[in-house]
Amino acid sequence: MTTSRTAPPVASTARSGRVLTALVVSVAGYALMQTLVVPALGLLQTELDTTPVWSAWVLSAFLLSSAVLTPLIGRMGDQYGRRRVLLWVLAVHAAGTVGAALSQDIGQLIAARVVQGAALAVLPLAFGILREALPPARLHLGTGLVSGVMGVGAGAGLVVGGLLADHFSWRALFVLGAALAAVSFVLVLLWVPAGPQAGGGRLDLGGAAFLGLTLVLLLLALTEGPAWGWTSWRVLGLFALSLGGAALLAWFEKGRDDALVDIVEFTRAPMLMTHLSAFAFGALSYVFYVAMPRFAQTPEEAAGYGFGATITVAGLLMLPGALTILPASMATGPLAARAGERAPLVAGFLVCVAGSALLALAHGAMWHHLVFYALVGVGSGLVMAALPKRVGALAPPHRTGTANGLNNIARTVGGVVGSQVTAAVFTAGADGGLPGDGTYTTLFWLAAAVGLAGALVAPYAVRAERAA
């Protein structure tokens, strides 16, 4: 009798562990590829004989593709089964990564990065699978672990990318990505259960087209703004057209049963606040991704600040911030249980504010970067784990993948805004040469201000929900 009572939990725990392992490896593969190429952009420009504008599109094309494809793929997972769609996404990601490794010119590489952009859908699909496959008692742990790996992988990508770029070929970046995608495919195939019967239904291709058009126009305006000028007719025209696309999207989706973007759900206060929190977090994160490696690689004799670090060392200075994300993410569940559901999101933003402010006040020594950015990592871990939990609490089960996909879009758009604002601040502070040290002070204070805005918005995701 005793054996029969205890055996099922053991079996459930073992299965949960296998599911978590498969999803963690899958998400880690995407997270690494998100930032792996950042340290190698200069190398790509030289070896592929291209311009800084075209080499920057190696990142921009990936972000554009991710933003457009993620909600549609998340919806496919909701309708046709998340495991099945995840396997297809991993296969497409592997093909795109192999294509990138074999690219002979910048055009081929950018095209391959567009294909790779489908991999962002791994994250919302993984959160949906966790909700299906894990018992409630382990869901907090699973969500925190997958969220934390996303942050750790993004930070580790800067370090690993630097090592591979310094000591091997830039093609090694994509060989690693292809290997991880292949391993992920096998693990998901073997260890992730099929889940409940999917509801099927039609894909909202019209909504996907309007959403894609809106996002492409918006992200093009943001990525090309520094080069074309923020007040140029091309950039202002793109912003105006993106607003028009958003209006068409709202008109087309209103009242549809199969809507990709449920306008009522999206604009309800708690969900809207959750998406605004994701936007703020994306913007804050990319200020550090862009600014910190640049500061570290600046020679002190040329600018009066900086460490003259290699690509590898610049990435290693951010490693503690990446490593603290995982334990912080896993602490989200216990913190919510003790202090309330709004505590992890608010606390995460406030800890990011503290780390940003300390960097604004002192960033001239390596230990400042190591210690203060580690604090930002703690806050990031709390935010990254709290966001999908909020989405899961607010969205019905049959729309979990779609809602998490839209939340990831908000974070992606925030990341583009953060990177482009950072670039604009650098341009304004350079005055024809290297930017002054005060430029970095401004950027770190800006990150603190964005984090504070996130902390002010975050409580309404819970308060509004309870009042509803």
NUBA-780770 format. One record per residue (C-alpha): residue number from 1; y, x, z. Coordinates in Angstrom, 1 decimal. Last residue first. Example, Ala and Ser with C-alpha at 12.3 -4.5 7.8 and 13.67 -1.06 7.14 Angstrom:
! residues 2
SITE   i  north   east     up
SITE   2   -1.1   13.7    7.1
SITE   1   -4.5   12.3    7.8
This chain:
! residues 468
SITE   i  north   east     up
SITE 468   43.5  -12.2  -11.6
SITE 467   45.1  -10.7   -8.5
SITE 466   42.1   -8.5   -8.0
SITE 465   42.3   -7.2  -11.5
SITE 464   46.1   -6.7  -11.2
SITE 463   45.6   -4.5   -8.1
SITE 462   42.9   -2.5   -9.7
SITE 461   44.4   -1.3  -13.0
SITE 460   47.8   -1.6  -11.2
SITE 459   47.1    1.4   -9.1
SITE 458   47.1    3.8  -12.1
SITE 457   50.6    3.3  -13.4
SITE 456   52.5    5.2  -10.6
SITE 455   49.9    8.0  -10.6
SITE 454   50.1    8.3  -14.3
SITE 453   53.9    8.6  -14.2
SITE 452   53.4   11.3  -11.6
SITE 451   51.0   13.2  -13.9
SITE 450   53.6   12.9  -16.7
SITE 449   56.3   14.4  -14.5
SITE 448   54.0   17.2  -13.3
SITE 447   53.2   18.1  -16.9
SITE 446   56.9   18.2  -17.7
SITE 445   57.4   20.5  -14.7
SITE 444   54.8   22.8  -16.2
SITE 443   56.5   22.6  -19.6
SITE 442   59.9   23.4  -18.2
SITE 441   58.6   26.4  -16.3
SITE 440   56.9   27.6  -19.4
SITE 439   60.2   27.4  -21.3
SITE 438   61.9   29.3  -18.5
SITE 437   59.8   32.3  -19.3
SITE 436   61.6   32.6  -22.6
SITE 435   60.2   31.6  -25.9
SITE 434   59.5   34.5  -28.3
SITE 433   61.8   34.9  -31.2
SITE 432   64.1   32.8  -33.5
SITE 431   65.6   30.8  -30.7
SITE 430   62.2   30.5  -28.9
SITE 429   63.0   27.8  -26.4
SITE 428   63.5   24.9  -28.9
SITE 427   60.4   25.9  -30.8
SITE 426   58.3   26.2  -27.6
SITE 425   59.5   22.8  -26.4
SITE 424   58.5   21.3  -29.8
SITE 423   55.1   22.8  -29.6
SITE 422   54.6   21.3  -26.1
SITE 421   55.7   17.9  -27.4
SITE 420   53.2   18.3  -30.2
SITE 419   50.3   19.2  -27.8
SITE 418   51.1   16.4  -25.4
SITE 417   51.5   13.8  -28.1
SITE 416   48.2   14.8  -29.7
SITE 415   46.5   14.7  -26.3
SITE 414   48.0   11.3  -25.5
SITE 413   46.6   10.0  -28.8
SITE 412   43.2   11.4  -27.9
SITE 411   43.4    9.8  -24.4
SITE 410   44.3    6.4  -25.8
SITE 409   41.5    6.8  -28.4
SITE 408   39.1    7.5  -25.6
SITE 407   40.1    4.3  -23.9
SITE 406   39.5    2.5  -27.2
SITE 405   36.0    3.9  -27.4
SITE 404   35.4    3.0  -23.7
SITE 403   36.2   -0.6  -24.6
SITE 402   34.0   -0.6  -27.7
SITE 401   31.0    0.9  -25.9
SITE 400   31.3   -1.5  -22.9
SITE 399   31.7   -4.6  -25.1
SITE 398   28.3   -6.3  -24.4
SITE 397   28.6   -5.5  -20.7
SITE 396   31.9   -7.3  -20.3
SITE 395   34.9   -5.0  -19.8
SITE 394   36.8   -4.6  -16.6
SITE 393   34.4   -2.8  -14.3
SITE 392   33.1   -0.6  -17.0
SITE 391   36.6    0.3  -18.1
SITE 390   37.5    1.2  -14.5
SITE 389   34.4    3.3  -14.1
SITE 388   35.1    5.0  -17.5
SITE 387   38.6    6.0  -16.1
SITE 386   37.5    7.1  -12.6
SITE 385   35.3   10.0  -13.8
SITE 384   38.0   11.6  -15.9
SITE 383   40.7   11.0  -13.3
SITE 382   38.8   12.6  -10.4
SITE 381   37.7   15.6  -12.6
SITE 380   41.3   16.1  -13.8
SITE 379   42.6   16.3  -10.2
SITE 378   40.1   19.0   -9.3
SITE 377   40.9   20.8  -12.6
SITE 376   44.6   20.8  -11.8
SITE 375   43.8   22.5   -8.5
SITE 374   41.8   25.1  -10.5
SITE 373   45.0   25.5  -12.6
SITE 372   46.8   26.5   -9.4
SITE 371   44.2   29.1   -8.3
SITE 370   43.4   30.9  -11.6
SITE 369   46.9   30.7  -13.1
SITE 368   48.6   31.8   -9.9
SITE 367   46.0   34.6   -9.5
SITE 366   47.0   36.0  -12.9
SITE 365   50.6   36.6  -11.8
SITE 364   53.9   35.2  -13.2
SITE 363   53.1   31.5  -12.8
SITE 362   55.0   30.5   -9.7
SITE 361   57.3   27.4   -9.3
SITE 360   56.2   25.6  -12.4
SITE 359   52.6   26.5  -11.7
SITE 358   52.9   25.0   -8.2
SITE 357   54.4   21.9   -9.7
SITE 356   51.5   21.5  -12.2
SITE 355   48.9   22.0   -9.4
SITE 354   50.6   19.4   -7.2
SITE 353   51.0   16.9  -10.1
SITE 352   47.3   17.3  -11.0
SITE 351   46.5   16.5   -7.3
SITE 350   48.6   13.4   -7.6
SITE 349   46.9   12.3  -10.8
SITE 348   43.5   12.6   -9.3
SITE 347   44.6   10.9   -6.1
SITE 346   45.8    7.8   -8.0
SITE 345   42.6    7.6  -10.1
SITE 344   40.2    8.3   -7.2
SITE 343   42.0    6.0   -4.7
SITE 342   42.2    2.8   -6.8
SITE 341   38.7    1.6   -6.0
SITE 340   39.1    1.9   -2.2
SITE 339   39.3    4.7    0.3
SITE 338   35.7    5.2    1.5
SITE 337   33.6    3.8   -1.3
SITE 336   36.1    5.1   -3.9
SITE 335   35.9    8.6   -2.5
SITE 334   32.1    8.5   -2.4
SITE 333   32.0    7.5   -6.1
SITE 332   34.7   10.0   -7.3
SITE 331   33.0   13.0   -5.6
SITE 330   30.9   13.6   -8.7
SITE 329   34.0   14.1  -10.8
SITE 328   35.5   16.5   -8.3
SITE 327   32.3   18.6   -8.4
SITE 326   32.4   18.7  -12.2
SITE 325   36.1   19.4  -12.7
SITE 324   36.2   22.4  -10.5
SITE 323   34.5   24.5  -13.2
SITE 322   37.1   23.8  -15.9
SITE 321   40.0   24.8  -13.7
SITE 320   38.1   27.9  -12.6
SITE 319   37.6   28.8  -16.3
SITE 318   41.3   28.7  -17.3
SITE 317   41.9   32.4  -16.7
SITE 316   38.6   33.1  -18.5
SITE 315   40.1   31.6  -21.7
SITE 314   43.1   34.0  -21.7
SITE 313   40.6   36.8  -20.9
SITE 312   38.5   36.0  -24.0
SITE 311   41.5   35.7  -26.3
SITE 310   42.8   39.1  -25.2
SITE 309   45.5   39.3  -22.5
SITE 308   48.9   40.8  -22.9
SITE 307   49.6   39.5  -19.4
SITE 306   52.8   37.4  -19.8
SITE 305   56.5   37.9  -18.9
SITE 304   59.4   40.1  -20.0
SITE 303   58.9   39.1  -23.6
SITE 302   57.8   42.1  -25.6
SITE 301   56.8   44.4  -22.7
SITE 300   55.0   41.6  -21.0
SITE 299   52.7   41.0  -24.0
SITE 298   52.1   37.3  -24.6
SITE 297   48.3   36.5  -24.5
SITE 296   48.4   34.9  -21.0
SITE 295   51.5   32.7  -21.8
SITE 294   49.9   31.4  -25.0
SITE 293   46.6   30.7  -23.3
SITE 292   48.5   28.6  -20.7
SITE 291   50.7   26.6  -22.9
SITE 290   48.4   24.9  -25.4
SITE 289   45.5   23.8  -23.2
SITE 288   48.0   23.2  -20.3
SITE 287   50.2   20.8  -22.2
SITE 286   47.0   19.3  -23.7
SITE 285   45.8   18.1  -20.3
SITE 284   49.0   16.2  -19.4
SITE 283   49.1   14.3  -22.7
SITE 282   45.5   13.3  -22.4
SITE 281   46.0   12.2  -18.8
SITE 280   49.0   10.1  -19.6
SITE 279   47.1    8.3  -22.5
SITE 278   44.1    7.7  -20.2
SITE 277   46.4    6.1  -17.6
SITE 276   48.0    3.9  -20.3
SITE 275   44.5    2.8  -21.3
SITE 274   43.7    1.9  -17.7
SITE 273   47.0    0.1  -17.3
SITE 272   46.2   -2.0  -20.4
SITE 271   42.8   -2.9  -19.0
SITE 270   44.3   -4.0  -15.7
SITE 269   47.2   -5.9  -17.3
SITE 268   45.4   -7.9  -19.9
SITE 267   46.6   -6.5  -23.3
SITE 266   43.3   -5.1  -24.4
SITE 265   41.2   -8.1  -23.2
SITE 264   43.5  -10.6  -24.9
SITE 263   43.7   -8.5  -28.1
SITE 262   39.9   -8.0  -28.4
SITE 261   39.9   -5.0  -30.6
SITE 260   36.8   -4.9  -32.8
SITE 259   37.0   -8.7  -33.1
SITE 258   33.7  -10.5  -33.7
SITE 257   34.8  -13.8  -32.1
SITE 256   38.2  -13.7  -33.8
SITE 255   41.1  -15.4  -32.0
SITE 254   43.7  -12.7  -32.7
SITE 253   42.2   -9.8  -34.6
SITE 252   44.1  -10.1  -37.9
SITE 251   47.5  -10.7  -36.3
SITE 250   47.1   -7.9  -33.7
SITE 249   45.9   -5.5  -36.4
SITE 248   48.8   -6.5  -38.7
SITE 247   51.3   -5.8  -35.9
SITE 246   49.6   -2.4  -35.2
SITE 245   49.9   -1.6  -38.9
SITE 244   53.6   -2.4  -39.0
SITE 243   54.1   -0.1  -36.0
SITE 242   52.2    2.6  -37.9
SITE 241   54.4    2.0  -40.9
SITE 240   57.5    2.5  -38.8
SITE 239   56.2    5.7  -37.3
SITE 238   55.2    7.0  -40.7
SITE 237   58.7    6.2  -42.1
SITE 236   60.3    8.0  -39.2
SITE 235   58.2   11.1  -40.0
SITE 234   58.9   11.0  -43.7
SITE 233   62.6   10.1  -43.4
SITE 232   63.1   13.2  -41.2
SITE 231   64.3   12.6  -37.6
SITE 230   61.3   14.4  -36.0
SITE 229   61.5   17.3  -38.4
SITE 228   58.9   18.0  -41.1
SITE 227   57.1   20.8  -39.4
SITE 226   57.4   19.6  -35.8
SITE 225   56.7   16.0  -36.7
SITE 224   53.6   16.7  -38.8
SITE 223   51.1   16.2  -36.0
SITE 222   52.9   13.2  -34.4
SITE 221   53.6   11.4  -37.7
SITE 220   50.1   12.0  -38.9
SITE 219   48.8   10.7  -35.6
SITE 218   50.7    7.5  -36.0
SITE 217   49.8    6.9  -39.7
SITE 216   46.1    7.7  -39.1
SITE 215   46.0    5.5  -36.0
SITE 214   47.5    2.5  -37.7
SITE 213   45.3    2.8  -40.8
SITE 212   42.2    3.2  -38.7
SITE 211   43.1    0.1  -36.6
SITE 210   43.8   -1.9  -39.7
SITE 209   40.5   -0.7  -41.4
SITE 208   38.4   -1.3  -38.2
SITE 207   39.9   -4.8  -37.9
SITE 206   38.8   -5.5  -41.5
SITE 205   35.4   -4.0  -40.9
SITE 204   34.7   -6.2  -37.9
SITE 203   31.0   -5.5  -38.0
SITE 202   28.8   -8.6  -38.1
SITE 201   26.3   -9.6  -35.5
SITE 200   23.5   -7.8  -33.6
SITE 199   22.9   -8.8  -30.0
SITE 198   21.1   -5.7  -29.0
SITE 197   17.7   -6.1  -27.3
SITE 196   17.9   -4.2  -24.0
SITE 195   17.6   -0.4  -23.8
SITE 194   15.8    1.9  -26.3
SITE 193   15.0    4.4  -23.6
SITE 192   16.5    7.9  -23.6
SITE 191   14.0   10.7  -23.1
SITE 190   12.3   11.7  -26.3
SITE 189   14.8   10.7  -29.0
SITE 188   17.8   11.6  -26.8
SITE 187   16.3   15.0  -26.0
SITE 186   15.5   15.7  -29.7
SITE 185   19.0   14.7  -30.9
SITE 184   20.7   16.8  -28.1
SITE 183   18.7   19.9  -29.1
SITE 182   19.9   19.4  -32.7
SITE 181   23.5   18.8  -31.7
SITE 180   23.4   21.9  -29.4
SITE 179   22.1   24.1  -32.3
SITE 178   24.8   22.7  -34.7
SITE 177   27.6   23.5  -32.2
SITE 176   26.3   27.1  -31.7
SITE 175   26.2   27.7  -35.4
SITE 174   29.7   26.2  -35.6
SITE 173   31.2   28.8  -33.3
SITE 172   29.1   31.5  -34.9
SITE 171   31.0   30.9  -38.1
SITE 170   34.0   32.4  -36.5
SITE 169   32.1   35.7  -36.7
SITE 168   31.1   37.7  -33.6
SITE 167   32.7   39.7  -30.8
SITE 166   36.2   38.3  -30.3
SITE 165   35.7   34.9  -31.9
SITE 164   32.4   34.4  -30.0
SITE 163   34.0   35.4  -26.7
SITE 162   37.1   33.4  -27.3
SITE 161   35.2   30.3  -28.4
SITE 160   33.0   30.6  -25.2
SITE 159   36.1   30.7  -23.0
SITE 158   38.1   27.9  -24.7
SITE 157   34.9   25.8  -25.0
SITE 156   34.3   26.2  -21.3
SITE 155   37.4   24.1  -20.6
SITE 154   36.3   21.3  -23.0
SITE 153   32.7   21.6  -21.6
SITE 152   33.9   21.4  -18.0
SITE 151   35.9   18.3  -18.8
SITE 150   33.1   16.5  -20.6
SITE 149   30.6   17.7  -18.1
SITE 148   32.7   16.1  -15.4
SITE 147   32.6   12.7  -17.1
SITE 146   28.8   12.9  -17.6
SITE 145   28.3   13.9  -13.9
SITE 144   30.7   11.3  -12.6
SITE 143   29.2    8.5  -14.6
SITE 142   25.7    9.5  -13.6
SITE 141   26.5    9.8   -9.9
SITE 140   28.3    6.5   -9.7
SITE 139   25.4    4.8  -11.7
SITE 138   22.7    6.2   -9.3
SITE 137   22.7    3.3   -6.8
SITE 136   23.2    0.7   -9.6
SITE 135   19.9    1.8  -11.3
SITE 134   20.4    3.8  -14.5
SITE 133   19.4    2.7  -18.0
SITE 132   21.8    0.1  -19.1
SITE 131   25.1    1.2  -17.5
SITE 130   24.2    4.8  -18.3
SITE 129   23.5    3.8  -21.9
SITE 128   27.0    2.3  -22.2
SITE 127   28.6    5.4  -20.7
SITE 126   26.7    7.6  -23.2
SITE 125   27.8    5.4  -26.2
SITE 124   31.4    5.7  -25.0
SITE 123   31.1    9.6  -24.9
SITE 122   29.0   10.2  -28.0
SITE 121   31.6    8.4  -30.0
SITE 120   33.6   11.6  -30.0
SITE 119   30.9   13.0  -32.3
SITE 118   32.3   11.1  -35.4
SITE 117   34.9   13.8  -35.6
SITE 116   32.3   16.2  -37.0
SITE 115   32.6   14.6  -40.4
SITE 114   36.4   15.2  -40.4
SITE 113   35.7   18.8  -39.3
SITE 112   33.5   19.3  -42.3
SITE 111   36.3   18.2  -44.6
SITE 110   38.7   20.6  -42.8
SITE 109   36.2   23.5  -43.3
SITE 108   35.7   22.7  -47.0
SITE 107   39.5   22.7  -47.6
SITE 106   39.9   25.9  -45.6
SITE 105   37.6   27.9  -47.9
SITE 104   33.9   29.0  -48.0
SITE 103   32.4   26.6  -45.5
SITE 102   28.8   27.3  -44.4
SITE 101   29.5   27.1  -40.7
SITE 100   31.6   23.9  -41.2
SITE  99   28.8   22.3  -43.2
SITE  98   26.3   23.1  -40.4
SITE  97   28.7   21.4  -38.0
SITE  96   29.1   18.3  -40.2
SITE  95   25.4   17.9  -40.5
SITE  94   24.9   18.3  -36.7
SITE  93   27.6   15.7  -36.1
SITE  92   26.0   13.3  -38.5
SITE  91   22.6   13.7  -36.8
SITE  90   24.2   13.3  -33.4
SITE  89   26.0   10.1  -34.5
SITE  88   22.8    8.7  -35.9
SITE  87   20.9    9.3  -32.7
SITE  86   23.7    7.7  -30.7
SITE  85   23.5    4.6  -33.0
SITE  84   19.9    4.1  -32.1
SITE  83   20.4    4.8  -28.4
SITE  82   23.4    2.4  -28.3
SITE  81   21.7   -0.6  -29.9
SITE  80   22.8   -2.6  -32.9
SITE  79   25.8   -4.6  -31.6
SITE  78   27.2   -2.6  -28.7
SITE  77   26.4    0.6  -30.4
SITE  76   28.0   -0.6  -33.6
SITE  75   31.1   -1.4  -31.5
SITE  74   31.2    2.2  -30.2
SITE  73   30.9    3.4  -33.7
SITE  72   33.9    1.4  -34.8
SITE  71   35.9    2.4  -31.7
SITE  70   35.1    6.1  -32.3
SITE  69   35.7    6.4  -36.0
SITE  68   39.5    6.3  -36.3
SITE  67   40.3    8.4  -33.2
SITE  66   37.6   10.9  -33.9
SITE  65   38.6   11.3  -37.5
SITE  64   42.3   11.9  -36.6
SITE  63   41.4   14.4  -33.8
SITE  62   39.0   16.4  -36.1
SITE  61   41.6   16.4  -38.9
SITE  60   44.3   17.7  -36.5
SITE  59   42.2   20.5  -35.1
SITE  58   41.2   22.2  -38.4
SITE  57   44.6   20.9  -39.6
SITE  56   46.2   23.6  -37.6
SITE  55   44.7   26.1  -40.1
SITE  54   46.5   24.3  -42.9
SITE  53   49.9   24.6  -41.3
SITE  52   49.4   28.2  -40.1
SITE  51   48.7   29.2  -43.8
SITE  50   45.5   30.1  -45.4
SITE  49   43.5   33.2  -46.4
SITE  48   40.2   32.0  -45.0
SITE  47   39.7   35.2  -42.9
SITE  46   43.3   35.4  -41.7
SITE  45   44.0   31.7  -40.9
SITE  44   40.5   31.3  -39.4
SITE  43   41.2   34.3  -37.1
SITE  42   44.5   32.7  -35.9
SITE  41   42.7   29.4  -35.2
SITE  40   39.9   31.1  -33.3
SITE  39   41.0   30.4  -29.7
SITE  38   41.2   26.7  -30.5
SITE  37   37.9   26.5  -32.4
SITE  36   35.8   25.8  -29.3
SITE  35   38.1   23.1  -28.0
SITE  34   36.5   19.9  -29.1
SITE  33   33.2   21.6  -30.1
SITE  32   32.5   22.3  -26.5
SITE  31   33.1   18.7  -25.4
SITE  30   30.9   17.5  -28.3
SITE  29   27.9   19.6  -27.2
SITE  28   28.5   18.9  -23.6
SITE  27   28.3   15.2  -24.3
SITE  26   24.9   15.5  -25.8
SITE  25   23.6   17.9  -23.1
SITE  24   24.8   15.5  -20.4
SITE  23   23.3   12.5  -22.2
SITE  22   19.8   14.1  -22.5
SITE  21   19.9   15.4  -18.9
SITE  20   21.0   12.0  -17.5
SITE  19   18.2   10.1  -19.3
SITE  18   15.7   12.7  -18.0
SITE  17   17.0   12.4  -14.4
SITE  16   17.0    8.6  -14.6
SITE  15   13.3    8.7  -15.7
SITE  14   12.4   10.9  -12.8
SITE  13   14.3    8.7  -10.3
SITE  12   12.7    5.5  -11.7
SITE  11    9.3    7.0  -11.4
SITE  10   10.0    8.0   -7.8
SITE   9   11.4    4.6   -7.1
SITE   8    8.3    3.0   -8.6
SITE   7    5.8    5.1   -6.6
SITE   6    7.0    4.3   -3.1
SITE   5    5.7    0.8   -2.7
SITE   4    2.4    1.4   -4.4
SITE   3    1.8    4.5   -2.4
SITE   2    2.4    2.8    0.9
SITE   1    0.0    0.0    0.0
